[in-house]
Amino acid sequence: MTVSEFKNYFREQLSELYTPSESEELFYIFAKDILNKDKFEIRRLENLEPEISQQSAFYNHLLQLKLGKPYQQILGESEFFGLKFFVNEHVLIPRPETEEMLELAIGKISNLKSQTLNLKILDIGTGSGIIPIVLKKHFPNAEISAIDYSEKALEVARKNAEFQQTDINFIHQNYLENKLMATYDVIISNPPYIGIDEVHEISDSVKDFEPHSALFSPTSDALIFYRKIAEDAQKHLSEKGMIFLEINQKLGRETLQLFKDFPESKLVKDLSGNDRFVFAANQSFNPSRI
């Protein structure tokens, strides 16, 4: 089977799961990995017949796609903030919304950095380590710690930190059952925030292949992590410290209410217009700059 025939075969076999354009894009993603050529080179080689081992790889990847497995898990990697990160079934696949939160955080932390010599940053529920690693890339002198309940997730995070040559203090800990001991200039988190009553709204490709502990609140209270973060921040956020949280879009006002006692607290929308982030700080900012 030629490259062109494989492309058509992908489109045909995935017709019940993806649109033709999505199927074609998936084909090019896998073709780049298998043939080690970019999309433009592949288009010039459509009459090429891949080697037997390469054909087997195409069939294997297609079979996993038909089962609903995310392509990032099939490849074992994902791109986030322009960087390569390893992923597997023990960590969430990075989402664009988290990139948006980091863009917000980097902009605000840059201002704080000019006021604080040695930044201390804490990421709660780090998963694959994407948040602390990106922050370390932008603030190499910062002391960054990252907590996660899952040792399997932390194995991935450590692998990513080593690959990206970043020094992160990873902590294996159940955040909900432990107390913070240090004071931080930045607390950032994308914790599990999907409520039990929302399980039916989540696609099978997410529920079947991504870790439930990173997706769903561990109790009937979908805001349990945010309540503890708000409480901890009262004692463990520095004088000019800031908080950045990715949140459940359905619970924006309720989440913001937990941070009403901070000098500054604001609900921030994502690019799709959904209530997606809470920003809070121990000092007031010009609202037009958020």
Summary of the structure (lengths in Angstrom):
residues: 290
radius of gyration: 21.1
end to end distance: 53.5
largest distance: 65.1
contacts: 924
relative contact order: 0.10
helix: 47%
strand: 19%
